[in-house]
Amino acid sequence: MSTHPEPSNSHATPRDRSPASAEDEPLLPVVIAALSAAGERLVGRFSTAPRLASREDILAALGANDAVSLEAIHEPLSRARPGARWVEDEFERGPLPPGEWWVPDTVEGNINHVHGMTDWCITATLVRDNEPVLTVVHLPLSGETYTARKGAGAYLGTRRLQASTKAQLDSAFVGTCQAGPGEDSETYRRIGQSITAMLGSALVLRVSVPATLQLVQIAAGRMDVFWQYNQIGSGLLAGALLVAEAGGTVTDTRGNRWSLASEDFLAAAPQLHAGAVDVLSAVR
């Protein structure tokens, strides 16, 4: 196995983190309350016996869910941070203009919700000059809430999270997913090639959406590696901060520092990162 220099990544290890901003701490209960309110509305709309007959039905259900959730979170978060702008398109890609931005995913895993499956959540991340500094991920059906502030750790409720301590990729539980519907054929090719490569290197592999619900597992030490080709900011920012604050390593698939300008994404337990880069670097 080749070796890789430690990535120049502000999300990589505890010693690389800048101190937490004290002004952000009072935001956490506000964001938690807003996402909890949105979650109550979405639970009321959730059914394990959906009746979707067409693509039009699916799109209408997705849009209705997004509107209901956004209505619950927009006003309290805007009031708490009146100078912050909003990314309202959940499929937004690439860097943001300087300043503060709220990047929500009003129903992360919305496609699961409307099909009666339980793998969905709500997220809101405060981004400052293209760096995620605070995030909340709320799972309404289980009542779990994950939080992180830059430099202050990642938590599930009051329990501090710690990434996996595994050292060998052949013992790793790894995962990936597509960034969104309608990716180009080259992206699909890379996804397929990476899955084949990882199946020969890791213990077991999971392919599912949404990305955030795999990334909270990385932060909690239950899963070990997650990667994704192409990227959508709302689907990665929350998980990236949680993983970093839990002591994991976040880069692109070549081991370079990850940012909103990166073409792909990798989050891993720190001792497995180099091995994951080795495998994924063979994907062209």
C-alpha positions, 0 to 999 in steps of 0.5 A: 500500500502506498502512503499519502501525506496527511491532507492539508484539510481544515476538516481533518484532525482535532489539532487542525481545527480553529477555535469554536466561535462563542457567538455561534453556541446560542444558535444551536437550541434555536436551530434544534427547535426549528428543525424539530418543529419541521419534523413534527409537520413531516411526521404528520405527512408520513405514511408507510403506505404511499400512493404514488402512481407517476413521476408527477405524483412524486415531484408534487409530493417532494415539493409539498414536503419541502414547502412545509419544512421550509415554512417551519425553519426559515423564519426562526433561523433568519431571525436568529441570524438576520445577516445570513443569506439562504441557499434555497436550491437544495441542488446548489453546487460549487462555492458560495459568495463570501459571508454567512449562509444558511444551507438547509436540506428541508427533507434530506432523503425526501425521496424516501419519505414520499415512498414510505421509507424511514431514511430521511432527516432535516438539516441546517448548516451555517456556512461562513466564508465557505466553511461550515461552522455549525450544523444540526441534523434531526431525525424526526422518526427516531428523535435523534439530533446530531449537532456540531460546531467548528472546533467544539466537537460533534454530538448525538444529544449530549453524547460526544461522537468519536469516529471509528478507530479501525486500522485495516480497510478489510474490516471496514463498513463503507458506503457511497451514493449518487449525489442526485438524480440525472447524473451524467454517464461519466459520473455513473461509470465512476460510481460503478467502478468505485463500488467494484474496487471497494467490494474487493477491499472493504468488509461490506459496502452500503449504497443508499441515499441520502448521504447525510444519514451515512455521514452521521454513521461515520461520525458516530463510529458505526461506519468507517468510509463514505465517498461520493462523486459529484457533490451537492452542498446541502447533502455534504456540508452537515455530514462533513462538519460532523465527521471532522468534529468527531475526529474523522478525515474529510478530503476529496477522493485523491486525499486533497483538502475538500471544499465546495469547489471539489469534484468529489468527496471522501470521509473516513476514519482517520486510520482508514483514510489513506487506504480508501484514497489508494482504492479510489485513486485507481478510479479514473 
